[in-house]
Amino acid sequence: MRTASAQEIVEILYRRYPPESAQAWDRVGVEFGDLSKAAKKIYFAVDVLPDTVDEALAWGADFFIAHHPLFLFELVEPLPGEEPKEIAPWKSELAEKLKNAGITLLIAHTNADIADPGVNDALGQALGLINLISMPEGLGRIGEVVRPVRLAKFVEHISRCLPVGVNGVRATGDPEQLIKRVALCGGSGADRLEILQQLDVDAYLTSDLKHHRVNEALAAGAPVLIDAGHFATEWPWLAQAAQLLAEDLEQGGYARPEMKISEISTDPWRVR
């Protein structure tokens, strides 16, 4: 069995996570790399940051799959009259490190969020939810707990299943309320708050919820809102993506490359 090239890895990943399915503002796909090279060691991380780049280099990766783009807002098309945003020097330095090591960098962001299976399926499975179905527009999932559980216990369950940071898991509502049907959106899901009343759910799990938006949503009749952190709600996708890639390579007759799922938490909060 032969080793797949970086180009062949890209083609397989694009079938799972088509770049055209990403949100219009997003920047996904190959950031850089020599696609003719063999991909023998594939590294997975949520973020491209100094710690994950150093780990990828130390491990000898030749292909880096990240959820969040290294370059995003800096390269967004400026509005009329605006100056193009400069690339932060530290990002340029990380890109040069990866390029000099011959590493291909590929981003699967909102195209992995909307994929089936994708980020939200991985999140639901990590929590043991059953009967997962898509939320409107495919961005998010709705699932059920096996048996109704008190909110306080469900929050404890989330904290055991996900790599939550020092902020822990936060929830609105009555700790004694029973939770059965749960909506999910890995990463920042505040833009889904307006549709919650249409979903007939007991709770909505996401991250990056802000004070005013939460109070306004609750006043408008939102269900229990749960914030488990951005990194924590997206990290389960890495193992899913690695497993699916391994299966696709095997079905294509390719040798299975070495794969490493980074366990470095890129949640920025460290002290409380």
N, C-alpha and C positions, 0 to 999 in steps of 0.2 A: 504493500500500500504506500502511495506516495504522499508527501507532505503538501498540503494546500499552500498556494501562494497567497500573499496579502490580498491580491486582486480577487482571488476565489473566495477568501474569507469575506471580503466586502460584499460580493455578489450574494452570498448566502445570507448575510446579515440584512441586506437590503430587501430580500424576499420576506424576512420576518418583520422588518421595521422600514417600510418604504419611506425614503426621504420626503416624497411628495405628500405624505400624510401628516407631516409636522405642521405646527402652527406657522402662519405666515411670517411672524416676527422671529422665529427660531432659526438657529444655525446648526444644522446637523450634517452627518456624513463625514467624509474623510477631511480632516483638517490639513494633514500633510503626511508624507511617507512615500517610500519606494514600493509601489504595489507589485513589482516583479519579483521581489524577494520572497523566500519561503517564510511562513509564519509558524514557528516552532514553539514559541512561548508567549501565551496570550494572557494579559493582565487586565483585570476588571476593577474599576473603582467608580464611586459616585462622582468624585470631583477630581479635576486636574489641579493639584496644589503641590507646594514644595515637598510635603511629606509623602504623598502618593507617588510623585515623580521619582523621588529618591528611592522609594521601595521598589518601584518598577525597574529602575536602573540596576539596583543592587541584585535583584533577582535575575537580571539578564533578559528582560522582556524584549520582544521584537515587534509586538502588536499591543496597543493600549486601547481598551474599550472603556469609554467614560459616559456617564449619564449626562452630566452638565458640561456644556461647551466651555472650552478654555477662552475662546474669543466669541463674544456675543454682542454685548451692548456697544463695545468699541467699534464694531464693524457694521452696526445698523445704519441703513441709508439715512443721512441727515435730512431733516425737513428743510424746505426752502428758507434760505437766510441763515441756516445753522452751519457751524463749522463741523467737519468730520471729527469724531471723537478719537483721541490718540490712544494707542495701545499702551497699557500700563507696562513700565519697564520689566517688572517681575514676570509678567506673562510672556514677554518676548524672551526673557532668559530661560524660562521653563521650556518654551518651544524650541529654543536652540539646543538645550540639553537633550531633548528627545530626538531632535533631528540628527544631532551629532552621534547619537547612539544607534541610529538607523531604525528608530521605532516609528511605526505607523500609528497615528492617532485617529480614532474614529469616534464620533459622537452619536449616541442614540438617545434623544431627549424626549420632546413631546411626541415623536413618532413611536417611541417605546411606551409612552404613557397611554396612547390610544390603541396600541397593538392588542391583539387577542390571540394568545396570552401575552400580557405585558406587565407593566409596573403594578397596576392595580390588582390584577389577578394574583401576582406574587404576594402582595400585601394581604389580600384576603386569605390566601392559603397559609401564610405565616401565622395568622390569627385563628386558623381552624374554622373559618366561616364556610358555610355550605350554600348550595344553590345560587352561585354567583351569576348575576346578569348585569348587562351594561346600563349605566346611567345615560340620560339624554346626550346625544352627540358622541357617545363612546368614551368620553373623558370621565372615568370613574366607574365604580361597580357598586352593586347592592347585593348584600349577602345576609345570611341568617346564622345566628349562633345555634349550636345543636340543641341547647335547652335555654330557656329564658334565664337571665342572670341579673343580679342587682348591679346597678351602675358602678358602685364602689368596687365590686369584684371584677367587673369587666375592665375597669381601669387598671387594676392590679394585673390582670391577665395580659393586657397590652404591654405593660412595663416588663413583663417576663419574656414576652415573645419577640420584642423589637429592641434594637440597640439604642434605647433612649439615652439622651444626655443628662446633664445635671439638672435641667429644667423639669425632667420627669414627664409625666403625662398629666395634662390639665383637662378638666371637664366642667361644663355647666350642669345645672340640674340637681335633682334630689338624689343623694347617694343610694336611697332605697328603691328608686324607680327600676322597674324591670326592663331589660334590654333584650330584644329579639331580632329585630330587623335593622341592619346597619348599612349606611351609605359610606363609601370610601373614596378618597382622592389622594393618592400619594403626592407628597410635595405640597406646594402652595395651592390651596383649594378654596380660597375666600371668594373667588369669582363664581362659585357654585352655590353660594348661600341663598340666592334669590329663587332657586328652583326646588329647594328642599321640601316645601309644603306640598309639592306635586308628587313626592316620592313615597309617601306613607311609610316613613322609617322612624325608628325610635331614637336614633343617634346618627351623627355624621362625624367621621374620623378623617382628619386631614392635618395640616400644619400651617404655621405662619399666620394664625388668626390674630387680628388686632382688636383692641378695646372697643372702639366706636362701632366697627362692623359687627362685632359679636353682640353688643347691646342692642343695636338696631335690628339685627336678625331675630334675636329672642323676643323683642317687643312685637315683631311682626308675626310671631308664632312658630319660629324655627324649633326643631327638636333639640335634644341634647347635642351640644357641640364638644368635640374632643380634639385636642391638639397634642400630638405625640412627637412633634419635631420633624423638620424637613428631612434630614439625613436618615432618621430612623424609619420613616415611612417609605423611603425609596431604596434603601439598602437591600431588602429581600430580593429585588429584581436581579441583582448581580448573579446570584446562584441559579436563578431560573434561566437567565440569558446564557450562562455558561453551559448548562445542561442541554438546552435546545441547540446550541451551536455544536456541541459534541455529537448529539444525535443526527443533526443534519450532515455533519462531516462523515460520520460512519455510513449513513445511507448513500452518500455520494462516492463512497469507496476511498476516502482519504484516511490517512493515519491520524490518530487522535493526538493533537498537540498537548503540551503541558499547559495547564491553566492555573491561574492564581486569583482568588477573590480577596481583595484587600479587606482587612478587618480594621484598618485605621479609621477611627471616627473623624469625619471632617465637620462634625457639629462644632461651630466656633465657640460655644459657651463652655467654660471650664470650671468656674467657681460660683457658688451661691451660698 
